Each structure stands twice: as structure tokens, then as C-alpha cells.
Amino acid sequence: MAGSIRGGLPIFSFKGIGVFIHWTFLLLPAYIAFSGWQDGMVLSEILQEVGLVLIVFVCVLLHEFGHSLTALRYGVRTKNIVLLPIGGVASLERMPEEPHKEFWITLAGPMVNLVIALLAFGLIAITGVTESFSDILLGATEWTSTLMFIFGMNIFLFLFNLIPAYPMDGGRLLRSLLSMRMPRPKATKIAGRIGQVMAVLFVLAAIYQEAPFLGLIGVFIFMAAGAEIRTLAPKTTANAGLIRSHMTSTFTSLLGTNTVAKALEELARNDEELIVVLDTNEVKGIITRDELLATSPETLLSALSITRVPACRINDMAEHVGRYMLTHGYPISLVMENGSLVGIVTAASLREQVAPLSGISVQRPEVL
């Protein structure tokens, strides 16, 4: 199974994403069963309690698949999904640098819970339940009480995950919105500090409400946010000067034998403005959305005037490449690794890397 992990028991794989249960997760149903036995519950009642917990984690798993499948739409793979006693974790290979992509990937998880909640409520409505709403909440009917549990739990998961406590979903949404207005490292630091404040509030609420589980979540958030902030500076310093830290590996490419209509369809699906045209494995150049719109939909891409652009290596200095692109008016450069196209980089993203004084010898990138 893809993306195996230490201490994880494999369940299944979907779209190349391995799903695992961490061994500590098994302690949760065992604890619930033991607590029920101590409280004098019969076996059927204990199994019902365990079943409700498993329903919660099925919803958590669907939440994580919401993140993972949306990330896959942007060309980002997920190594695995792990279910832990405190929730689920989807290990994406990377989070896209583009704020709008991070926003939609992050929002997809809570939106899955909202959809599940609405479906559960819809099932209650269409089955023609005659009990009052209060009777349903009190469990007057086993079927409807289970649906109401699913409804209420998913509404809770939806709202709880939107709390701006980085690295929870709400904190990542905040980071993506801040990144639209400021550099990503600064946005991460702000979101991380807010996350730590929220984590302290979680712990205080846990003490007041005698809710150790909430306190455990608070401690986890505080430590995770702090770790992200601590690693931010050295990571930024080490990679800021290289093309790899400024490129995006998400781009649309098609063979020249495809039509303009197909290209426009792909650009609309991926929310992008240009397409990379290929000839078998050779890169021919780029065509923008505006150029495509000005052409007949039946025209083949190979028949169009394809813009030749430079290509650089993934570990080239961003300043050198950026200076060449800005000097010669190239809007983008292709990024190559071991002879293969792995991404693109825009002149706008490199502008800050270009020093105002030109005292550096600039190596000319290869032009396709």
C-alpha cells in the first residue's frame, strides 16, 4: 500500500492514497468498551457506543479525503491518511504556494462534513418522521436518533475545524487569506501565533469544563504551531535563493495534436491562464488563454504560434533567472530537473529576488 508508515495498520487504498489506522487508535474503542462495562452497560449498549465512535471516524476519514482529492486536482499527491485517537491526518507531499489553491484544498475538508450533515438532515425530512424534533434529539426512534447524531456531529466538525487555530483547517484558511496580502512566511507566523493563543484557550476551557480531550487537542495545536514557526526562518533562508522555492509544479500541458477547445476546457478546469504545449516528450512552448480565445475552437495547438520561453534548472539561483526573465521580457520560465519538465516559475514571483544593482554575472537560461 502506498505511503506506509511506522505504527500504522493498513486498511485500504484509494486513488493511490494509503489509509492507515495508527495502533493507538485501537485504544479508543477499547477504552469506550471498558468504560461502558464499568458503568453497567450490556453488550448491545457497549457495541452501540463503539459504533457511534466509528461513525465519527468514518466522517473524519471522508473529511481527509476531501483535502486529499482536492489537492490531487491541483497536482499534489497525498502520501497517506492516518487515523489517530484525536482525529485524522492527511500527509500531502506539499502544500501549494499559491494562496487560492491552499484555500480550496483546506476548505474542502470542512465542506465534506457540511454536505454529510445536510444529507443526514435530508434523509430525516424525506422519511416522513412524525416525532417532534425534541423527541428525535432524545432518541425516541433509533434510526432518526442515529441520523441526528450524524447531523449534529458533522455540524460540530464543520464549525470546529473553522476555528482559526493553525495548523487546524481554520488556521490554514487564515494563512491562505493573509498570504494574498503579504509574504507567505509572515502570514504563517501570524497564523501560528493566533493558533497558539487559541490553543491556550482550549486548555483553559478543558480545565474549566473538565474535558481532558479538548486539553489534549490544545496542547497538540500549541506544539504544532510553535514547531511551524521555529522551522520557518531556516527553511526560508535555505531555499529562498533557489528556483525550487518559487516554482509551481501545477500546470496544464497538452500535446500539440489537441484542439483549442480541449485546451480551453483544461484551463477552465484547472483555473489557469496558460498551457504548455508538448510534442511527444519535447516542450514546444506556451500559449495563453487570451490567444486561445482568439482562435477557432477546432484549430490544433500545433498550428498556432507557440511562444518560446526560457528553461532553467530546479536548483538554479532565483536571482539569476529572474534577472534574465525581467531583462528580456519573459513572463514565465519552464523548470527542468534531470531533463524533465517539473514546473513553471513566473517573473512576478522572482521580482523580489532580483537585486537592484546588477553586479552579478547572469548565466543565460536555455531558451526553448
C-alpha positions as CSV (number, residue, x, y, z in Angstrom):
1,M,0.0,0.0,0.0
2,A,1.3,3.5,-0.9
3,G,2.9,5.6,1.7
4,S,3.2,3.0,4.5
5,I,4.0,4.4,8.0
6,R,5.6,3.2,11.2
7,G,3.0,2.0,13.7
8,G,0.2,2.2,11.1
9,L,-2.1,-0.7,10.2
10,P,-3.2,-0.5,6.5
11,I,-6.9,-0.5,5.8
12,F,-7.3,0.2,2.1
13,S,-6.0,2.5,-0.7
14,F,-8.0,4.8,-3.0
15,K,-6.5,6.9,-5.8
16,G,-3.1,5.9,-4.7
17,I,-3.7,7.2,-1.1
18,G,-3.0,4.6,1.6
19,V,-5.3,4.7,4.6
20,F,-3.9,3.6,7.9
21,I,-5.1,3.2,11.5
22,H,-2.4,4.1,14.0
23,W,-2.1,1.4,16.7
24,T,-3.1,4.0,19.4
25,F,-6.4,4.4,17.7
26,L,-7.4,0.9,18.8
27,L,-7.1,2.0,22.4
28,L,-10.2,4.3,21.8
29,P,-12.8,1.6,21.3
30,A,-11.2,-0.5,24.0
31,Y,-11.4,2.4,26.4
32,I,-15.1,3.1,25.5
33,A,-15.9,-0.6,25.9
34,F,-14.2,-0.8,29.3
35,S,-15.9,2.4,30.5
36,G,-19.3,1.1,29.4
37,W,-18.7,-2.2,31.2
38,Q,-17.7,-0.3,34.4
39,D,-21.0,1.7,34.1
40,G,-23.0,-1.5,33.9
41,M,-23.9,-1.4,30.2
42,V,-25.0,-4.5,28.5
43,L,-23.1,-5.8,25.4
44,S,-25.6,-4.3,22.9
45,E,-25.2,-0.8,24.5
46,I,-21.5,-1.0,24.5
47,L,-21.5,-2.0,20.8
48,Q,-23.8,0.9,20.1
49,E,-21.4,3.4,21.8
50,V,-18.4,1.9,19.9
51,G,-20.4,2.1,16.7
52,L,-21.1,5.8,17.1
53,V,-17.4,6.5,17.6
54,L,-16.7,4.5,14.4
55,I,-19.3,6.6,12.6
56,V,-17.4,9.8,13.7
57,F,-14.2,8.5,12.3
58,V,-15.7,7.5,9.0
59,C,-16.8,11.1,8.8
60,V,-13.3,12.2,9.7
61,L,-11.9,10.0,7.0
62,L,-14.2,11.5,4.4
63,H,-13.1,14.9,5.7
64,E,-9.4,14.0,5.0
65,F,-10.3,12.6,1.6
66,G,-11.9,16.0,0.8
67,H,-8.5,17.6,1.4
68,S,-6.6,14.9,-0.5
69,L,-8.8,14.7,-3.6
70,T,-8.9,18.4,-4.0
71,A,-5.1,18.5,-3.6
72,L,-4.9,15.9,-6.4
73,R,-6.9,18.2,-8.6
74,Y,-4.1,20.7,-8.3
75,G,-1.4,18.1,-9.0
76,V,-0.5,17.5,-5.3
77,R,-0.4,13.8,-4.2
78,T,-1.2,12.6,-0.7
79,K,1.3,10.1,0.8
80,N,-1.2,8.6,3.2
81,I,-4.1,9.3,5.6
82,V,-3.7,8.2,9.2
83,L,-6.5,7.9,11.8
84,L,-5.4,8.8,15.3
85,P,-7.4,8.9,18.5
86,I,-7.6,12.7,18.2
87,G,-8.6,12.7,14.5
88,G,-7.2,12.2,11.1
89,V,-4.1,13.5,9.3
90,A,-3.7,13.6,5.5
91,S,0.0,13.8,4.7
92,L,0.2,15.9,1.5
93,E,3.5,15.8,-0.4
94,R,3.5,19.6,-0.2
95,M,1.0,22.5,0.2
96,P,0.8,24.6,-2.9
97,E,2.4,28.1,-2.5
98,E,-0.5,29.7,-4.4
99,P,-2.9,31.0,-1.7
100,H,-6.0,30.3,-3.6
101,K,-5.1,26.6,-4.0
102,E,-4.3,26.2,-0.4
103,F,-7.6,27.9,0.4
104,W,-9.7,25.4,-1.6
105,I,-7.7,22.4,-0.5
106,T,-8.2,23.4,3.1
107,L,-11.8,24.3,2.8
108,A,-12.7,21.0,1.1
109,G,-12.4,19.1,4.3
110,P,-15.0,21.0,6.4
111,M,-17.3,21.3,3.3
112,V,-17.4,17.4,3.2
113,N,-18.7,17.5,6.8
114,L,-21.3,20.1,5.9
115,V,-22.5,18.0,2.9
116,I,-22.8,14.9,5.2
117,A,-24.8,16.9,7.7
118,L,-27.2,18.2,5.1
119,L,-27.6,14.7,3.6
120,A,-28.4,13.3,7.1
121,F,-31.0,16.0,7.7
122,G,-32.5,15.5,4.3
123,L,-32.9,11.8,5.0
124,I,-34.8,12.7,8.2
125,A,-37.0,15.0,6.2
126,I,-37.9,12.7,3.4
127,T,-38.6,9.6,5.6
128,G,-41.7,11.4,7.0
129,V,-40.7,11.2,10.6
130,T,-43.7,12.1,12.8
131,E,-41.9,12.6,16.1
132,S,-41.2,16.1,17.4
133,F,-37.7,17.5,17.0
134,S,-37.2,17.2,20.8
135,D,-38.2,13.5,20.7
136,I,-35.7,12.8,17.9
137,L,-33.0,14.5,19.9
138,L,-33.9,12.4,22.9
139,G,-33.6,9.2,20.8
140,A,-37.3,8.4,20.5
141,T,-36.5,6.5,17.3
142,E,-33.2,4.6,16.9
143,W,-33.0,5.3,13.1
144,T,-33.7,9.0,13.4
145,S,-31.5,9.4,16.5
146,T,-28.6,8.0,14.6
147,L,-29.2,10.3,11.7
148,M,-29.5,13.3,14.1
149,F,-26.2,12.2,15.7
150,I,-24.6,12.2,12.3
151,F,-26.1,15.6,11.5
152,G,-25.0,17.1,14.8
153,M,-21.6,15.6,14.8
154,N,-20.8,16.8,11.3
155,I,-22.1,20.3,12.0
156,F,-19.7,20.3,15.0
157,L,-16.8,19.1,12.9
158,F,-17.6,21.7,10.3
159,L,-17.6,24.6,12.8
160,F,-14.8,23.3,15.0
161,N,-12.4,22.9,12.0
162,L,-13.1,26.5,11.0
163,I,-11.7,27.8,14.3
164,P,-8.6,29.9,13.3
165,A,-6.2,27.7,15.3
166,Y,-3.2,27.0,13.0
167,P,-2.4,24.2,11.9
168,M,-6.1,23.3,12.0
169,D,-8.1,23.9,8.9
170,G,-9.4,27.3,10.1
171,G,-5.8,28.4,10.8
172,R,-4.7,27.3,7.3
173,L,-7.6,29.2,5.7
174,L,-6.5,32.3,7.7
175,R,-2.9,31.8,6.5
176,S,-4.0,31.5,2.8
177,L,-6.1,34.6,3.1
178,L,-3.2,36.5,4.7
179,S,-0.8,35.2,2.0
180,M,-2.9,37.1,-0.6
181,R,-1.9,40.3,1.1
182,M,1.6,39.6,2.5
183,P,4.6,37.3,2.1
184,R,3.8,33.7,3.0
185,P,6.3,33.4,5.8
186,K,4.8,36.5,7.6
187,A,1.3,35.1,7.1
188,T,2.4,31.7,8.5
189,K,3.9,33.4,11.6
190,I,0.8,35.4,12.3
191,A,-1.5,32.4,11.8
192,G,0.8,30.3,14.0
193,R,0.7,32.9,16.9
194,I,-3.1,33.1,16.7
195,G,-3.1,29.3,16.7
196,Q,-1.1,29.3,19.9
197,V,-3.5,31.8,21.6
198,M,-6.4,29.6,20.6
199,A,-4.6,26.5,21.9
200,V,-4.2,28.2,25.3
201,L,-7.9,29.0,25.3
202,F,-8.6,25.3,24.5
203,V,-6.6,24.2,27.5
204,L,-8.3,26.7,29.8
205,A,-11.7,25.6,28.6
206,A,-10.7,22.0,29.1
207,I,-9.7,22.7,32.7
208,Y,-13.0,24.6,33.4
209,Q,-15.2,22.0,31.7
210,E,-13.1,19.1,32.9
211,A,-12.6,18.0,29.3
212,P,-9.2,16.3,29.0
213,F,-9.7,15.5,25.3
214,L,-10.1,19.2,24.5
215,G,-7.0,19.9,26.5
216,L,-5.0,17.3,24.6
217,I,-6.0,19.0,21.3
218,G,-5.0,22.3,22.7
219,V,-1.5,21.0,23.6
220,F,-1.1,19.4,20.2
221,I,-2.1,22.7,18.4
222,F,0.3,24.8,20.5
223,M,3.2,22.5,19.9
224,A,2.5,22.1,16.2
225,A,2.1,25.8,15.6
226,G,5.3,26.5,17.5
227,A,7.2,23.9,15.5
228,E,6.0,25.5,12.3
229,I,7.1,29.0,13.4
230,R,10.5,27.7,14.6
231,T,11.3,25.9,11.3
232,L,10.1,28.8,9.2
233,A,13.2,31.0,9.3
234,P,15.9,28.4,8.5
235,K,13.7,26.9,5.7
236,T,13.1,30.4,4.2
237,T,16.8,31.3,4.4
238,A,18.0,28.0,2.9
239,N,15.6,27.9,0.0
240,A,14.6,31.4,-0.9
241,G,17.5,31.8,-3.3
242,L,16.7,28.7,-5.3
243,I,14.1,28.4,-8.1
244,R,12.6,25.3,-6.4
245,S,11.1,27.6,-3.7
246,H,9.4,29.9,-6.2
247,M,8.1,27.5,-8.8
248,T,4.8,25.8,-9.0
249,S,4.6,22.2,-10.1
250,T,0.9,22.5,-11.0
251,F,0.4,23.5,-14.6
252,T,-1.6,22.4,-17.7
253,S,0.2,20.7,-20.5
254,L,-1.2,19.1,-23.7
255,L,0.2,17.6,-26.9
256,G,0.0,19.8,-30.0
257,T,-2.4,17.3,-31.5
258,N,-5.2,18.6,-29.2
259,T,-7.6,21.2,-30.2
260,V,-8.1,24.8,-28.9
261,A,-11.4,23.7,-27.4
262,K,-9.7,20.9,-25.4
263,A,-7.1,23.4,-24.2
264,L,-9.7,25.9,-23.0
265,E,-11.6,23.1,-21.2
266,E,-8.4,22.1,-19.3
267,L,-7.5,25.7,-18.4
268,A,-11.1,26.2,-17.1
269,R,-10.9,23.0,-15.0
270,N,-7.5,23.9,-13.5
271,D,-8.2,27.7,-13.1
272,E,-5.0,28.6,-15.1
273,E,-4.1,31.2,-17.7
274,L,-1.6,29.4,-19.9
275,I,-0.9,26.0,-21.3
276,V,2.4,24.2,-22.0
277,V,2.4,22.6,-25.5
278,L,4.3,19.4,-25.9
279,D,5.4,17.4,-28.9
280,T,5.7,13.8,-27.5
281,N,8.2,14.5,-24.6
282,E,9.6,17.7,-26.0
283,V,8.3,21.0,-24.8
284,K,7.4,23.4,-27.6
285,G,6.4,26.5,-25.6
286,I,3.3,28.1,-24.2
287,I,0.0,29.5,-25.3
288,T,-2.1,31.9,-23.2
289,R,-5.8,31.7,-22.6
290,D,-6.3,35.0,-24.5
291,E,-4.5,33.6,-27.5
292,L,-6.7,30.5,-27.4
293,L,-9.9,32.6,-27.1
294,A,-8.9,34.5,-30.3
295,T,-8.7,31.2,-32.3
296,S,-11.2,28.8,-33.7
297,P,-12.0,26.0,-31.2
298,E,-11.3,23.3,-33.9
299,T,-7.8,24.5,-34.5
300,L,-5.0,22.2,-33.4
301,L,-2.5,23.6,-30.9
302,S,0.4,22.7,-33.2
303,A,-1.0,25.0,-35.9
304,L,-0.8,28.1,-33.6
305,S,2.1,30.5,-33.0
306,I,3.6,29.0,-29.8
307,T,5.6,31.4,-27.6
308,R,9.1,30.2,-26.9
309,V,10.2,30.6,-23.3
310,P,13.4,30.0,-21.4
311,A,14.0,26.9,-19.3
312,C,16.0,26.8,-16.1
313,R,17.1,24.1,-13.7
314,I,15.3,23.5,-10.4
315,N,18.4,24.4,-8.3
316,D,19.4,27.5,-10.3
317,M,19.7,30.8,-8.4
318,A,16.3,32.6,-8.5
319,E,18.1,36.0,-8.8
320,H,20.0,35.0,-12.0
321,V,16.9,33.5,-13.7
322,G,14.7,36.4,-12.5
323,R,17.1,39.0,-13.8
324,Y,17.2,37.3,-17.3
325,M,13.5,37.0,-17.5
326,L,12.8,40.6,-16.5
327,T,15.5,41.9,-18.8
328,H,14.2,40.1,-21.8
329,G,10.5,40.4,-21.0
330,Y,9.7,36.7,-20.5
331,P,6.6,36.3,-18.3
332,I,7.4,32.7,-17.3
333,S,10.2,30.1,-17.4
334,L,9.9,26.4,-17.5
335,V,11.7,24.5,-14.7
336,M,13.6,21.3,-15.5
337,E,15.0,18.5,-13.4
338,N,17.1,15.8,-15.0
339,G,15.8,16.7,-18.4
340,S,12.1,16.5,-17.4
341,L,9.7,19.4,-17.0
342,V,8.7,19.7,-13.3
343,G,7.2,23.1,-13.1
344,I,7.0,26.7,-14.1
345,V,8.1,30.0,-12.5
346,T,6.8,33.5,-13.2
347,A,8.8,36.6,-13.5
348,A,6.4,38.3,-11.0
349,S,7.3,35.7,-8.3
350,L,11.0,36.3,-8.8
351,R,10.9,40.1,-8.9
352,E,11.8,40.5,-5.2
353,Q,14.8,38.1,-5.7
354,V,16.5,40.4,-8.2
355,A,18.9,42.8,-6.5
356,P,18.6,46.5,-7.6
357,L,22.3,46.6,-8.5
358,S,23.5,44.4,-11.4
359,G,26.9,43.4,-10.1
360,I,26.3,39.7,-10.7
361,S,27.2,37.8,-13.8
362,V,23.9,36.3,-15.1
363,Q,24.0,32.9,-16.7
364,R,21.7,32.8,-19.7
365,P,19.0,30.1,-19.3
366,E,18.3,27.8,-22.2
367,V,15.6,29.2,-24.5
368,L,13.2,26.6,-26.0
